[in-house]
Amino acid sequence: MLKLNHISKTFNPGTVNEKTAIQDLSLHLKKGDFATIIGSNGAGKSTLFNAICGDFLTDSGSVILDGADITFVPQHVRAKNIGRLYQDPMRGSAPGMTIEENLALAAGSGGWFSRISKKDKARFREKLALLDIGLEDRMSQPVGLLSGGQRQALTLLMSTMVPPKLLLLDEHTAALDPATAEKVLNLTKRIVEENQLTCLMITHNMQSALELGNRTLMMDSGRIVLDISGSEREGLTVDSLLEKFNAGAGRKLDNDRILLSKKK
Amino acid sequence: MTLTAVFALGQTALKLGLICSLTVLALFLSYSMLNVCDLSTDGCFTLGAAVGAAVAISGHPFLSIFAAMLAGVSSGFITAILQTKLGVDSLLAGIIVNTGLYSINIAVMGGSSLLNMNKTTTVFTMAKDMLSDTPLAAQTEILAAAAAVILVIGFLVFFLKTRLGLAIRATGNNADMVKSSSINPVFTTVAGLCVANAFTGLSGCLLAQSQKSVDINIGQGMVTIALASLLIGGTVMGRGGILKRAVGMVLGSVIFRLVYTIALRFNMPAFMLKLVSSVIVILAISGPYLKKQWPQMKRRLTYKKGGI
């Protein structure tokens, strides 16, 4: 589904602030793959997502999505096939517009001058009811009134309304309280399973990195240093994962967030 | 002052308020919805007036309306392209277009800075002829202006609920969201500014035709006057749906003109209009800000006096 061939990206080349964020990175995701990505801050995880989404053009290499070369396709065109959730729940929806207006934008059906029909409303209501957080009765309220968790759940629904070819989750539960985070995570699991989405998820929680999906990637200094799936991944504990990382990256993992969250 | 004089003053205020409310509605779209402060408004207003006058003088009163709107669209298009495709800051783009339009406007008026339409058939004289035998004859200008306002509000209410309208609103409301969605912010900004400036052009055209002349300075300070009206309208109407807010814009515009007319009656010279509008904009924007700061200031003062 997604093929990254030897992509690289260096920011501010030729200056003192030069930073190689992605180094000759290749990745092949099969249709229906759900890979979790872990790695310390600055490892290039979010930059990888930015490269896939087209926030910037890569310096070298190519990006292939479902057989189509999208290396130079503009961001908003790629977005038709790529859903993305950020850590900040405020980022994915327009607070001044109502829930149904946000959903109508995400559904993106009809021409530029089409309006929300009764049929659309019924469909939105049905989809919202599946979230099971009572949003279906608040469809004409502005999104700004929702809590962070509700907004993130809504954003999840918005980005999967038209099932995308690829779903990118950038620590989308990190800013939520533990109970809400779990709810949104379960929701994510269900939606991904139901639509059989191909999905990449960045997380700082080692436990969920191993539990969720069918593949785990570890990044360091702009490279994928560890790629485990199948039988090798089953039965892997957080400690053995850390050991593997140290072997792969050739240095001790010194990220507090990762060390803390492994204790869960 | 007799009652008739008061009535006549009220009528003038209402007419001006209605005509200029079209510019307020334009800013409602660009400033409130798209979140772009379009400083080309002054020049675009004059452009609409000049183009409308030139076309009307050549004998096409109806065409003048569409020509003025089309001129507005072109102006908005250039402002939008400057800020989306050519890397010019959005405020600067408006200022640059505004400056450039000064030359264009004089060129449109055939090299002079004043066009007279005393003997020209305009949409207002046509409306007068049409209603001359009815009891409404005395109010034709207000009726014609009101018809334009109702049409524009009707269009806006419809437009802002379409998918394009929603996309424009989202662009102004959450740029981050739009950036990572399939909406092209370049397209929505261009579309929004084109539509908004069409209304600004229409507004200028109608003002010129109602006062039967165009002066190169007809649009000067229009953006401040319109912003003042927009803020007054927003305060009067409060939160609500698009229709309620759009009606608020018209109310704001009429209220502004009424206050101004009353001020003139108290011997305020006419040239003070622009200062008054500036002060209103300042009060409307910094008022809520200072109100929010007040508890902090109060605490600091009591602390200095030895309080807790």
Interface residues (C-beta under 8 A of the other chain):
Chain A: C53 P74 Q75 H76 V77 A79 K80 R84 Y86 M90 R91 G92 S93 A94 P95 G96 M97 E101 N102 A104 L105 A106 G108 G110 G111 W112 F113 S114 R115 I116
Chain B: F158 K161 T162 R163 L164 L166 A167 R169 A170 N173 N174 D176 M177 K179 S180 S181 S182 I183 N184 P185
